[in-house]
Amino acid sequence: MNKKESKISASLMCTNPFFTKETMDSLEKANIEYMHLDIMDGKFVPNLGLGCDYIKKLRGYTKIPFDYHLMVLEPDAILPLLDIKPEDLVSIHFESTFQVQRTLENVKKYGPKVMLAINPATPVSALEEVIHYIDGINILTVNPGFAGQPIVESSFRKIEKLFNFLKEVGREDIDVEVDGNITFKNANILKGMGANIFVAGTSSIFGKEGIIEGSIEKLRDAISGNSSVDKMIA
């Protein structure tokens, strides 16, 4: 049974920039646990994401901790440009650097929870030599870079392998974040498998003009761990 507290990380990439303040106010009122910030360089993924200066300015508008997702090559160069706080999460990609342990240690110096992200095609076995360096895993259920993609179907089988691996190495304590096409139904399934941090985007809480009414409550129900909500989730 998954006893870790379920948390929502709202993806700012999915907001309409014309309604950013209103959206953030809504997230504050809903007690969202994290603000998911996708930082992209156009090289590691074929898209450009949120800029570091822009992200720094967001600190003045919200008390929600940041969930930094660095989709960049050589992330060590980006870390000093971010205003990282101890209550934040920082995900770096296994595939983004040749010196994974060194980068994880560099992240740790800033005091946040250190997360390692892996792409859909990266096997769970890649975690074997770094599992004791991290506080959590960000498992991508779509190929990163763009919102609105369908889930990679093999993700469910992969996550099952992940939790078997965590049990084998005695790391069932760590956070497992799932990122990509986290619909209400997928969130409910992934919660049952053991995930506890859910990246919420256009598949669940965000519409063209901000938060969809009632969507956060519906997502909360989906990740409540209460099997009685299964039939309510479309």
C-alpha positions, 0 to 999 in steps of 0.5 A, spaced: 500 500 500 502 506 498 502 510 504 506 516 502 502 523 501 499 524 494 501 531 492 499 535 485 505 539 481 501 544 477 505 545 470 506 552 469 507 550 461 500 549 460 497 555 463 495 561 458 500 567 460 495 572 459 492 569 465 498 567 469 496 571 476 489 569 476 491 561 475 497 562 480 492 565 485 487 559 484 493 554 485 494 557 492 487 557 494 487 550 492 493 548 496 497 545 490 503 542 493 508 544 487 509 549 481 512 544 476 517 549 472 519 546 465 526 549 463 528 547 456 534 548 451 532 546 444 537 541 444 535 536 449 528 536 447 526 540 441 522 546 444 524 552 448 521 552 455 521 557 461 527 562 462 531 563 468 529 570 469 522 569 468 522 563 473 525 567 479 520 573 478 515 568 480 517 567 487 514 574 488 507 572 486 507 565 490 508 561 496 508 554 492 514 551 492 517 550 485 518 543 482 524 544 477 524 540 471 531 541 467 530 538 460 537 541 458 544 538 456 549 539 462 544 542 467 550 544 472 551 550 468 543 552 469 543 550 477 546 557 479 541 561 475 535 558 479 533 561 485 533 554 489 530 553 496 530 547 500 523 546 500 523 545 492 524 539 488 529 539 482 529 534 477 535 533 472 535 527 467 539 521 467 540 522 459 542 529 460 550 529 463 555 524 462 557 525 470 550 523 473 553 522 480 557 529 480 550 533 477 546 530 483 551 532 488 551 539 485 544 539 486 544 537 493 548 543 495 542 547 494 538 543 499 532 541 495 529 534 494 534 531 489 530 528 483 532 524 477 528 524 471 528 518 466 525 518 459 520 513 457 526 509 453 531 509 459 530 502 462 529 502 470 536 498 470 539 505 469 538 507 476 542 502 479 548 506 480 545 512 482 539 510 487 542 512 493 544 519 491 537 521 490 530 523 494 526 521 488 524 519 481 521 523 476 518 518 471 516 521 464 510 517 461 511 521 455 517 523 451 519 530 454 518 537 450 511 538 449 504 538 452 498 534 450 501 528 448 498 521 449 501 516 454 507 511 452 503 505 453 509 501 456 509 506 462 505 502 466 509 496 465 515 500 466 513 503 473 511 496 475 518 494 474 520 501 478 517 499 484 519 492 484 526 495 483 525 500 489 523 494 493 529 490 492 534 495 493 530 498 500 528 505 497 521 504 497 521 511 501 523 515 496 518 520 492 516 517 485 513 523 480 509 521 474 509 526 468 506 526 462 498 525 460 496 525 467 489 524 466 484 523 472 484 515 470 491 515 469 493 518 475 488 513 479 492 507 476 499 510 477 497 512 485 495 504 485 501 502 483 505 507 488 506 514 485 505 520 489 507 526 486 502 527 479 504 533 474 498 536 472 497 539 465 492 540 460 490 532 461 487 534 467 486 541 470 488 546 465 484 549 460 485 555 455 483 560 460 486 557 466 484 552 471 478 548 469 472 549 474 472 542 479 478 539 476 483 540 482 478 537 486 477 531 481 484 530 481 484 530 488 479 524 488 483 520 483 489 520 487 486 519 494 487 512 494 480 510 495 478 505 490 471 507 490 472 513 486 475 508 480 468 508 477 467 516 477 473 517 473 473 518 466 
